Amino acid sequence: MAEVEKRRPLVLICNDDGVGARGLRHLIDCVASLDGVDAEIVAVAPAGACSGMSSAITIGSPLRLIEHPDYNGARVYAVTGTPVDCVKLGMHAALRWRVPDLMLSGVNHGSNSGNSNIYSGTMGAAMEACMIGMPSVGFSLLDHSPNADFSNTTPFIQRIVRHVLANGLPPQVCLNVNMPRNCVPHGMKVTACASGRWTEEYQDYADPHGRPFYMLTGNYIDFDPENPAGDNYWLRRQYVTVTPIRPDQTDYQAIPALSALLDD
């Protein structure tokens, strides 16, 4: 009897830092070099930087899918839109609705720990893939530099990728993975998102014509920095953190009390 050829797993990779970002190439390299996994890799990334886009989509404007040269065996495309546009248009125009075995987002240049994941285009893309039905993981390195060193993250990324390819994830759950910078992490911890918020400030500037404009800045405040349940606690101690999150934002515990007050 002829031996049945094993199907190659299909992996979709997106990001929010753009098609030229070093983190995107590193994620492709991690999957391409995974021993015993001959994955078909398709990367679909924004044509430019799209940090902070969360789950934004483009409505009422045309989108273009631009083919780029292959990289390390991966087909590479750029989309003139947001990270979520990359998932949606990638499925429609690049994959023709072949559902990937795994979707990866990143590696983001900068943290998406705590409540930062709400604003994240990296996690917006992962959440979109999760809602479509793909096991999905967003990866972020706590280093905003475009020349960030990702080399120490490889074994952790590959360990997670191998696990999810073999075992999948629970329905409607994706993973938010954050990795410390410039060190060899001590290990991994599965955690909750640390509770906190950004204190936004705007710097005032003027253009050459004297017209004012503003640039966003600010700091993240961790409400409970010594709580070991939160991801930031372990990131400060040089651990990789893995946080399962859901697109469903319903507070089910609040429903009974609100129903008693408001239901007709």
Stockholm file with secondary structure:
# STOCKHOLM 1.0

chainA/1-264         MAEVEKRRPLVLICNDDGVGARGLRHLIDCVASLDGVDAEIVAVAPAGACSGMSSAITIGSPLRLIEHPDYNGARVYAVTGTPVDCVKLGMHAALRWRVPDLMLSGVNHGSNSGNSNIYSGTMGAAMEACMIGMPSVGFSLLDHSPNADFSNTTPFIQRIVRHVLANGLPPQVCLNVNMPRNCVPHGMKVTACASGRWTEEYQDYADPHGRPFYMLTGNYIDFDPENPAGDNYWLRRQYVTVTPIRPDQTDYQAIPALSALLDD
#=GR chainA/1-264 SS CCCCCCCCCEEEEECSSCTTCHHHHHHHHHHHTCTTCCCEEEEEEESSCCTTCTTCCCCSSCCCEEEEEEETTEEEEEESSCHHHHHHHIIIIISTTCCCSEEEEEEEESCCCGGGGGTCHHHHHHHHHHHHTCCEEEEEESCCCTTCCCGGGHHHHHHHHHHHHHHCCCTTCEEEEEECSSSCCCCEEECBCCCEEEEEEEEEEECTTSCEEEEEEEEEEESCTTCTTBHHHHHTTTCEEEEEECSCCCCGGGHHHHHHHHCC
#=GC SS_cons         CCCCCCCCCEEEEECSSCTTCHHHHHHHHHHHTCTTCCCEEEEEEESSCCTTCTTCCCCSSCCCEEEEEEETTEEEEEESSCHHHHHHHIIIIISTTCCCSEEEEEEEESCCCGGGGGTCHHHHHHHHHHHHTCCEEEEEESCCCTTCCCGGGHHHHHHHHHHHHHHCCCTTCEEEEEECSSSCCCCEEECBCCCEEEEEEEEEEECTTSCEEEEEEEEEEESCTTCTTBHHHHHTTTCEEEEEECSCCCCGGGHHHHHHHHCC
//
